[in-house]
Amino acid sequence: MEPWQLTATEALAKFKDGSLTVEDYAKSLLARIEKRDEAVKAWAYLNPELVIEQAKKLDQVPPEKRGPLHGVAIAVKDVIYTKDMPTQFNSPIYEGDAPKVDAASILTLRHAGALILGKTTTTEFASTLYGGKTSNAHDPSRTPGGSSSGSGAAVGDFQAPIGLGTQTGGSTIRPGSFNGIYAFKPTWNSISREGQKIYSLLFDTLGLYARSVEDLELLADVFALEDDEPAAGAPFEVKGAKFAVVKTTAWDQAGPGTRAAMELGAKLLRDHGAEVEEIELPPEFNEAPEFHRILLHSEGRVSYLPEYKTAKDKLHPFLCGHVENEHKISRAAQLKAFDGMAALRPKIDAIAGRYAAILTPSVPDVAPVGLYSTGSASFNSIWTGFHTPVTNIPGFKGEADMPIGLSLVAPRYHDRHLLAVSKAVGKIFESEGGWERKNL
């Protein structure tokens, strides 16, 4: 196995036993990127000399002083500040801009010994659905999803084992499904957002990508994600557990791939001894998608005012529309949505708390053909609005042998519980779901 193929957990083991240096690992990843970049185009900024310089410094750290992520390469979405790399938000307003500051998440990762590999592509300000240059890891004619386009594609294409994304609607979970990898949107504000461009204070959440749940658990340790009730020492058992299937009000948008994946996912859980109950959320939850839409536009009205005032001609019309309140959202409607969404959160916690997890769609179907649009967040926005943790679990196959994932959802601040469930369910879905990850 080549170093670029390793998960973070596997790479750490080799660093520890001395069979691999961080420098050789970095060179392997850079060679992989060079080979695949013309097809995938996941990077907004990559400086190989800086990567090797970092790697050499990490190799000089004595074993007893090495951090829990020593040497692990991480791809960073280009809306998150990195002191030694530009942060450009895929905006002409900030082209070449390089503030000498690290976001809180990057400070935490550096302290843990991570190797910050480079900055990955995003839609403009991680806010629009209009795709850029990046292609899907498994088919260059298809979108990788967005807005965390580059991070999802880089991890899916073995160009990095770990990627950082953000989610305001479906910007972490959707690329996870489209690129056939694990994606984790933790409980809202459980990881600091200081130092990243904010679209919505109410919804923005740092998201994590990996090709194994073990790697997500490494990151959860570093970011101090803790439940009130620690997970039991023994691994979570699907047998005897209870799951809910929730199709949501967006089910009419589900294509054949997602419909088949949901049916097979529920069957696999039952086959492995779980109790699976299909439920509908109470009627009051039907307003949640509209609440999310109203609040997103209202938050954008505030977030993009500075750019609108200083460089309107360089700001995407979609974002100008937020500032100009083109949808004529009243303050009364904004308050109703604010309070309505807040009232639903403890109610979804209570429902989800009756189950090991809720099984729900991640996407309408496989990644659409074409790069103009990054796809629909119709199945993601309510969970983002509810602030619940969500994991995309890969393993299912749709049209043209493309991957489809399903989401698992748990109550707020049950992140470690959800990761434990995701590990057990992921083993089943990956081995029996019908889709196999290929190294191109």
Disulfide bonds with the S-S distance in Angstrom:
none
